[in-house]
Amino acid sequence: MTHHLKVALAQCLSGCDPARIIRHARMNGAEIVVFPEMYSNGYAHLDSKDSVAVENWYSGAEGLDGNFIGKFKEAARAHRVHVVATLLEAAGPKPFNSAVLIDPVGNVVLHHRKVYICDFDSPENLCGRGRTFEVAEITTSAGQVKTGLMICMDREYAGSARSLSQSGAEIVLVPNCCELASDPVVGDVRIAQARGRAFEAVIGMAVANYPKPRSDGHSFAVGPRGEVIAMAGESPAIVIAAFDLALIRRTRVEDSFRWAR
């Protein structure tokens, strides 16, 4: 049994065939494939004061039993792989910016609604706010692995990673949509911040972002000491990150003072 878990970061624009991406990732050894944030509509911006645009945007929301997530479930079953799919999830009174972890049988084993929404900007000022961070244990060729989900801005708050780590998470999967390396105001501080989060919570983190022109790419993965283990460029790509589970588990024991208090 290997102690490395391969996670694919699907740095692809919305509208690309998820089945093809998942198939390619699986052929390259991935056991988890992570898509960027709100992949169902590409995290499309709109004028929140335009009632027609808002109505059309709301109409694109879909439940977890809808056709959009159905495509990911089908591909997960076909290729026997875990998939993190993202969508604008239909709900009342507001939809949610959501992510689900689908297992190789096609079942949703983890459902996360973004907690720290960007309520200062479209489209998230039209979304509801999630409440919790939860952990699921999944079966891989490396054995049982405890995983959690965050979405984009969730990773900017220390409590998110701490909560997941204290619940036992070893690897946190993060769909994303923002400038990671070339923000005109903060540069690459979000990458540095995620490295710090992984270090202080003693977890692995896998962040899947959109390529240019939607965002700036640089999907990346870091280990429990904040070390970068994979990073993409700006163009569309499927990047494979190999997490050393033995290292994560050993570090969580040795550095338990970082997360257990």
N, C-alpha and C positions, 0 to 999 in steps of 0.2 A: 504494500500500500504506500503510495506516495504521500509526502507531507506538504506538497505544494498544491495550492488551489488556483487554477487559472480562471481569471475573470476578464471578459471582453468588454471594452469600452466602445460602444457603437457611436462613434463621432460622425453622425450622418444627419442630413437634413430631413425634416418631416416630409413624408410623401414617398420616401424610399421604401421598397418592399421589405417589411420586417422579416419575412420568411427567408429571403435570400441572405440578409445580414446574419440571421441566427444560424443558418446553414453554414455560412462561411466561418463564423466564429467557432462553431462546433467542430468543423473540420480541422481547425487549428488548436484543438484541445480545450477550448473554454467549457467550463461547467456552469458558469453564470454569464449572462449577457445583459448589460445595463444600457438602456436608452436614455437620451436627454429628456429634460423636463417638458411636461405637457406636449408629448409627441403627437397627440391626436390633432393638434392645430398649429404646431410649430411655435407655440407661445406667441401667438399673433397679437400684435398691439392693435388697439382701436381707440377711438375717441369715446370715452365713457359718458360724454354729454350728448352723443348722437344716439337717439333712442332706437332708430332703425338698425344701426350697426350693433348696438347692444343686444337687441332682440335676436338678430341673426347669430351673434356670438353665443348667446344662451342656447339657441336651438341646436348648436353643434355639440352641446354636452351630451354625454352618454353614460349609461350605467355599466357596471362591471360585467353584466350579462349581455352586453351589446355586441355588435359586429366587430367593432374596433378591437376590443380586448379579445374577442373570439379568435382573431387572426393570430394573436400572440400565443394563445392557449394551444391552438392547432399546431403552430410551429414548435412550441415547447415539447408537445407530445411526439411530433414527427422526428425530432432530433434528440430527444431524451436529454433535455438541458433545462436549467433554471433560467427564467427571463424576468427582468424588471421592466415592466411596461408602464407608461405614464399617459395621463389623459386629463381632460377637463371632465370631471365626474358630475353627472346630473344629480342634483339634490335640492331640497327646499329648505329655507327660502333662497339660498344661493348655491351655486355649484362649487366644487372643491378642486383645487390643484392637487391631484392624487397620483400615487404610485402603488403598484401591486407587484409582489413577488410571486411568480407562477412556477410551480414545480414541474418535473418532467412528465407527470401524469396529466397536467393541464389544470390543476387545482390552484386557487389563490391561497397561499399560506401566510401572506402578510399583506396588510392593507394600510397604507399611510396617507393621511391628509396633511398637507403642508401646514405646519404650525405657525411659523414666522413668515407670514405673507407680506409682500411688498405693497402694503395698503396705501402707499404714497404714489403709486403709478399704475397705469393700465398694463395688462388686463386684471391684475390681482386685486385691484380695489373693487372688483365686482365679485370676488370669491369669498367663500366662507373660510373660517379658520379652524384647522384641526386642533386636537387637544393633547394627544399622547404620542410617545415614542415606544414602540414595542419590538420585541425580539422573537425570531422564529429559529428553530433548529432544523437544518436541512441535511439530507444525506448526499454525500459526494464520494468520489473515489478516494478522497483523503479522509473519509470517515464523517462523523457528525460535526457540523460547523454551525455556530450560532451567529446569525446575521441580523442586522437592523437596517432601517431605511431613514434617510433624511432627504429633503428636497432643497437644493440651492441655498437660499438664505437661512434655512435651518442650521447649516454648518457654521454660520457666523456667530452663533450663540453657544457659549461654553456649556450651558446646561443640557443641550441636546446630546452632545457626545458623552457627557458625564452620565446622563440618565441611561443611555443605551449601554455604556460600559458597565455600569453598576447592575444592569439587568443581565449581564453575561455576554453581550455582543463581542465577537472577536473581529468581525469584518463588517463595516458599514458601507452600504451601497448608496450613492448620491447622484441622482439625476440632476442636471444643472442647465441653466441658461443665463449666462452673463459673461462679461469679459474677464478672463482669468489671468491673462498675462499682460494685456495691453490696455487696461482701463486708462482713459485719459487723465483721470484724477489720482487713482491709487496705484497704477502700474500693476505689478504682479503680487500685491500684498495678499490677495485671496489664496494664492497657492501657499505662501508662507504661513498664512493663518491656518489652513487645513493641515499643514505639516505640524504646526503647534498643537492643534486639536488632537491629532493622532498620538502625538508624544504625551500630552498631559492625560489623555484618557486611556492610553496603552491599547490602541486598536489599529487595525488596518482600515484604510479608506480608499474607495474607488469612485472617482468623480467623472461622469460622462457628460460632456458638453457638446454644443452644436459647433460645426465648423464655420468658417467664413462662407458666405457673407452674413449669416444669421448672428454668429458670435465670433469669437476668435480662436475656437478650438482649444488646444492644450489640455484635453482630457488627461487625467493623471491618476496615479495610484501611489499611496505612501504606506510604509510599514509602521510598526508600533514605536519606533524610535524617531519617527518623522522623516525617515529616509525615503526619497523618491525612488520607486521601483519601476515606473513606466510613465512615459509622457508622450503625447501626440504633438504634431505641429498644428498648423492652421487649417489644413485641407481635410476633406473627408477621409476617414480612416477607421479601421477596426483594430484597436490596440489591445494586445493581450498582456495582462499583468499577472505574474505568478507570485502569489502570497505564500510565504514560508510559514505554515501553521505552527510548526514546532517552535520557531522563533517567537511568533506572537504569543503562544502559550507560556513559553519560558519567561518572556519579558513581563507578561501580566503577573506572574508569580514574583519575579525579582523586584518589579517596580509597582507592586500592589498599593503602595502608599500613595501613588498618583491618582488612583481611581476609586479605591475602596473606602475612603474616608467620607 
